[in-house]
């Protein structure tokens, strides 16, 4: 019956309540940022792993990258990324982009994004981050 009501509301143009978005906190040293996860299988699998601690290294002065403890499922890929994109390069390489750009084929799975500043990662030094769910 609920399905019928929702379908009816959609067909009549009534607005549906927005789904709550999964948010995570990424902490490095004394700094932290909040990111919103996308609604795909890889992002859901990442959330299920939390909390996590990852060692990350700088790559090409555009991103920090670290190896996840287990692979994430596949999801659609894209080649372009923006400042603050959280991505998955291969099935186990977590990436935080602190610059915008484009990656070679096959591209990245976009896991989410940081709507604010990611300058805490804009340096060549390796970092250790912790990732946790935000209620």
N, C-alpha and C positions, 0 to 999 in steps of 0.2 A: 504494500500500500504506500509506504514511504517513497518507493521508486516512482510510483504513479504520480504522487503529489509533486515530487521534484521535477519530473518530466513535464507535468502540466504547468508548473511555475516557469520552467524554461521556455516552453512554447508560447506562453502568454506574455513573456517579457518581464515577469516579476524578477527582482534581483534575489540571488541566493546569498546567504552569509558567506563571507570570505573564509577560506580554510586557514587555520593557524599555520604559520610558516615555522619550520625548524630553524632555530638559531643556535650558533655555537660561539664559544669564546676561545680565542687563540691567544695564549700568553707566551711572551718571550721576555725573560728577565722581569723587570718591574712594569713592563708595558703589556697592554692587552687590547685586542680589537674584537668586535662582534661581527660575525658573518651570518648570512642567510643561506641555507642549503636549498638547492633546486629539488624539484620533485622528479627524481629518476632513481633507478635501481642502485646505481653506484653511490649516490649521495645517501640513500637510505641505509645501505650496507656500512658506509662510513659512520653514520650516526650510531648504528648498533655496536660498533667497536669502542665507543667512547666510554670512559676517558682514555686518552692516548698521550704518550710522550714520544716525540720524534726528534732525532738529530737531523738537521737540515744544512745543506751547503749551498753556496751561491752558484748560480749557473748563468753565464753570459751577461752578468750585471743587469738582469731583468727579472730574475725569479729566485726563490729559495725552493729547494727540492729535497724530499726525504722519502725513505722507503717505509711503506706501511707494513705492519706485522703479518698481514695476509692480503691476498689479491681481492680487488673489488670486481663485481660483475660489469660486463660491458654496457655501454649506453651510447646514444648517438654522439658523434664527434664533430668538432668544428676546428678550423685552423686559426681563426682570429681570437685574440684575448684582449681584455681591457685591464686597466689598473684595478687591482683588487680581485681579479678572477681567481677562484680556487679551482684547480684542475687535477686531472689524472692523466699523466702522460702514457705510461703503459698501465697494466692492470694493478701495479703496486707502487707507482711513483706519484706521491702527493706533491702538488706544486702550488705555491702562492706567488702570483705575478705582482710585482711592484712597478711595472711599466706596462704599456700597451704594445701590442705587436702581433706577429703572425708566426705560427709554427709550421714545420713541414708536414706533409701528409704522413700518417693518416689523421693527424690533428689530436686534440685533447678532448676528454670528456669533461664538461663543465660541471663541477660539483656544487658550486655556489659562488657568492660574491660578498665582498666587504664593501658596504656602501660608503664608508668613510676613508680616512687616511691609512695607508699601509707603509708609511715612511719608516716605521720601525724595522723594516726588512731591507731598506735601501742602503746596503753597505756590503762589502765583499766577504765579511767574516761569517763563519759558520754559526748557527744558533741551535739551541734546543728549545722546542716549543711544547706546550701542553695544549691539548684540545679537549674541551668539555662541553656538554650540552648546557644550554641556558633555558631555564623554565619560563 
